[in-house]
Amino acid sequence: MDAMAAAGIKITDVDELIALKIQGVTPEYIKGMHDLGLQPNADELIGMKVQGITPEYVREMRKFDSGVSVDDLIGMKVQGITPEYINELRKHYSNLSVEDSIGMKVQGVTPEYVREFHDLGLQPSAEELIGMKVQGVTPNYVKEMRSIGLKPNTDELIGMKVQGVTPEYVKSMQAAGFKDLDCDELIGAKVQGVTPEFIENARKHGFQNLTLDKLIALKHADIF
């Protein structure tokens, strides 16, 4: 206990001392963190040691955020965030926050994923990028939508994916005569359950010159 006290941490509980010892938290380790201006308590020290947080890791992360906290460091290390990962992301997001970096890593956002969207001319924010990854928006999805005449922005891409607007759905709507629907209209049509089959059924019942609004009205009326 004296050695721990000399390192700058007061331990009054035997269980804490044992836990620190089991995890390999040494006075030298504590002093190293204190020298960096961190003042972790016993539980935090154990968490940092369990996750393999070293003074070098702290120094590297401080290059990106000088105010990074103990909780931030543990959260980043738990998710496997490395200085290399941050460096690559910072090429596209110069002001990337700790929270965003953790969110990206949790969702499996890779630097390659980011780069492919930028190569397509899209500049999603960090939050939008996380949303895109959560919904399964891929660069290939963007390319497919563009190949059939759409130019979705990031919000529209997320909205289309959420509602299950696939390239096949768009093509089938175009084949049914609705060639000029924009992204929002396609989302609306999908939400309302307007399908090529419904359109064909409406025409068989004698409804002609149908607009999307009329189709939605028919759908709501539940006439057939």
C-alpha positions in Angstrom: 0.0 0.0 0.0 2.9 2.3 0.7 4.2 1.9 -2.8 0.8 2.7 -4.2 0.5 5.8 -2.0 3.9 7.0 -3.1 2.7 6.6 -6.7 -0.2 8.9 -5.9 -3.2 6.7 -5.2 -4.7 6.0 -1.8 -5.9 2.4 -1.4 -7.8 1.6 1.8 -9.6 -1.5 0.6 -7.8 -4.8 0.6 -10.0 -6.1 -2.2 -9.0 -3.1 -4.4 -5.3 -3.8 -3.7 -5.7 -7.4 -4.6 -7.6 -6.6 -7.8 -4.9 -4.1 -8.8 -2.2 -6.7 -8.2 -4.0 -9.4 -10.2 -4.3 -7.1 -13.2 -0.7 -6.0 -13.0 -1.3 -2.4 -12.1 2.1 -1.4 -10.7 3.1 1.8 -9.0 5.2 2.6 -12.1 2.1 2.2 -14.3 0.1 4.6 -12.0 3.0 7.1 -12.0 3.1 6.9 -15.8 -0.5 7.9 -16.0 -0.2 10.6 -13.4 2.8 12.1 -15.3 0.4 12.4 -18.3 -2.0 14.4 -16.1 -4.5 11.6 -15.7 -5.9 10.8 -12.2 -7.7 7.5 -12.6 -9.2 5.8 -9.6 -8.6 2.2 -8.7 -11.5 0.9 -10.9 -10.4 3.0 -13.8 -6.8 1.9 -13.5 -8.0 -1.8 -13.5 -10.1 -1.0 -16.6 -7.2 0.7 -18.4 -4.8 -2.1 -17.6 -7.3 -4.8 -18.6 -7.7 -3.1 -22.0 -4.0 -2.7 -22.4 -3.9 1.1 -22.3 -0.3 2.2 -22.1 1.1 5.7 -21.6 2.2 5.6 -25.3 -1.4 4.9 -26.3 -2.5 7.9 -24.3 0.1 10.1 -25.9 -0.9 9.0 -29.4 -4.6 9.6 -28.8 -3.9 13.0 -27.3 -2.5 14.0 -30.7 -6.1 13.9 -31.9 -7.8 15.2 -28.8 -5.8 16.7 -26.0 -8.7 16.5 -23.6 -9.3 12.7 -24.1 -10.6 11.3 -20.8 -10.1 8.0 -19.0 -13.5 6.8 -20.1 -12.8 7.9 -23.7 -9.5 5.9 -23.7 -11.2 2.8 -22.3 -14.0 3.1 -24.8 -11.7 3.5 -27.7 -9.4 0.7 -26.7 -12.4 -1.7 -26.1 -13.5 -1.1 -29.7 -10.0 -1.6 -31.0 -9.4 1.9 -32.1 -5.8 2.4 -33.1 -3.8 5.6 -33.9 -3.6 4.3 -37.5 -7.4 4.1 -37.7 -7.8 7.6 -36.4 -5.1 8.9 -38.8 -6.9 7.4 -41.8 -10.3 8.8 -40.8 -8.8 12.2 -40.1 -7.9 12.4 -43.7 -11.6 12.9 -44.4 -12.8 14.2 -41.1 -10.3 16.6 -39.7 -12.4 17.4 -36.6 -13.4 13.8 -35.8 -14.6 13.5 -32.2 -13.8 10.6 -29.9 -17.6 9.8 -29.8 -17.8 9.7 -33.6 -14.7 7.5 -33.9 -16.1 5.1 -31.4 -19.5 5.1 -33.2 -17.8 4.4 -36.5 -15.7 1.6 -35.2 -18.7 0.0 -33.4 -20.6 -0.1 -36.7 -17.6 -1.4 -38.7 -16.9 1.8 -40.7 -13.5 1.3 -42.3 -11.3 4.0 -43.9 -11.9 2.1 -47.2 -15.7 2.5 -46.7 -15.3 6.2 -46.2 -13.0 6.6 -49.2 -15.3 4.9 -51.6 -18.1 7.3 -50.8 -15.8 10.3 -51.2 -14.6 8.9 -54.5 -18.3 8.9 -55.6 -18.5 12.6 -54.7 -20.5 12.1 -51.5 -19.4 13.9 -48.4 -21.5 12.4 -45.5 -20.9 13.8 -42.1 -19.6 11.4 -39.5 -23.1 10.9 -38.1 -24.6 10.3 -41.6 -21.8 7.9 -42.3 -22.7 5.9 -39.2 -26.3 5.9 -40.2 -25.5 4.7 -43.7 -23.4 1.8 -42.3 -26.2 0.9 -39.9 -28.7 0.7 -42.7 -26.4 -1.2 -45.0 -25.8 1.5 -47.6 -22.9 0.4 -49.7 -21.0 2.2 -52.5 -22.4 -0.4 -54.8 -26.0 0.5 -53.8 -25.2 4.1 -54.8 -23.8 3.1 -58.1 -26.8 0.9 -58.9 -29.2 3.8 -58.1 -27.2 6.1 -60.2 -27.2 3.7 -63.1 -31.0 3.8 -63.2 -31.2 7.6 -63.2 -31.3 8.5 -59.6 -29.0 10.9 -57.8 -29.7 10.3 -54.1 -28.0 12.3 -51.4 -27.0 10.8 -48.1 -30.3 11.4 -46.4 -32.2 9.9 -49.3 -29.9 6.9 -49.4 -30.6 6.2 -45.7 -34.3 6.7 -46.2 -34.5 4.4 -49.3 -32.5 1.7 -47.5 -34.7 2.0 -44.3 -37.8 1.6 -46.4 -36.5 -1.2 -48.6 -36.3 0.6 -51.8 -34.1 -1.6 -54.0 -32.8 -1.1 -57.5 -35.2 -3.8 -58.5 -38.2 -2.0 -57.1 -37.1 1.2 -58.9 -36.8 -0.6 -62.2 -40.1 -2.3 -61.8 -41.8 1.1 -61.1 -40.1 2.5 -64.1 -41.3 -0.4 -66.2 -44.8 0.3 -64.9 -44.7 3.7 -66.5 -43.3 5.8 -63.6 -40.0 6.7 -65.0 -39.6 10.1 -63.4 -40.1 9.4 -59.8 -37.5 11.0 -57.6 -36.0 9.5 -54.4 -38.6 11.0 -52.1 -41.5 9.9 -54.2 -40.1 6.4 -54.4 -39.7 6.3 -50.7 -43.3 7.5 -50.3 -44.6 4.9 -52.8 -42.8 2.1 -50.9 -44.0 3.3 -47.6 -47.6 3.3 -48.9 -47.3 -0.1 -50.4 -47.6 1.0 -54.0 -46.2 -1.8 -56.1 -46.1 -2.6 -59.8 -48.7 -5.3 -59.1 -51.0 -2.8 -57.4 -50.6 -0.4 -60.4 -51.5 -3.2 -62.8 -54.5 -4.2 -60.7 -55.7 -0.6 -60.7 -55.4 -0.4 -64.5 -57.3 -3.7 -64.9 -60.1 -2.0 -62.9 -60.3 0.8 -65.5 -58.2 3.4 -63.7 -56.1 5.2 -66.3 -53.7 8.2 -66.3 -52.7 7.4 -62.8 -50.4 9.7 -60.9 -48.5 8.6 -57.8 -50.9 10.7 -55.6 -53.9 9.0 -57.2 -52.4 5.5 -56.6 -51.7 6.4 -53.0 -55.3 7.6 -52.6 -56.6 4.3 -54.1 -54.3 2.4 -51.8 -55.7 4.3 -48.8 -59.3 3.7 -50.0 -58.7 0.0 -50.1 -61.1 -0.4 -53.0 -59.6 -3.6 -54.4 
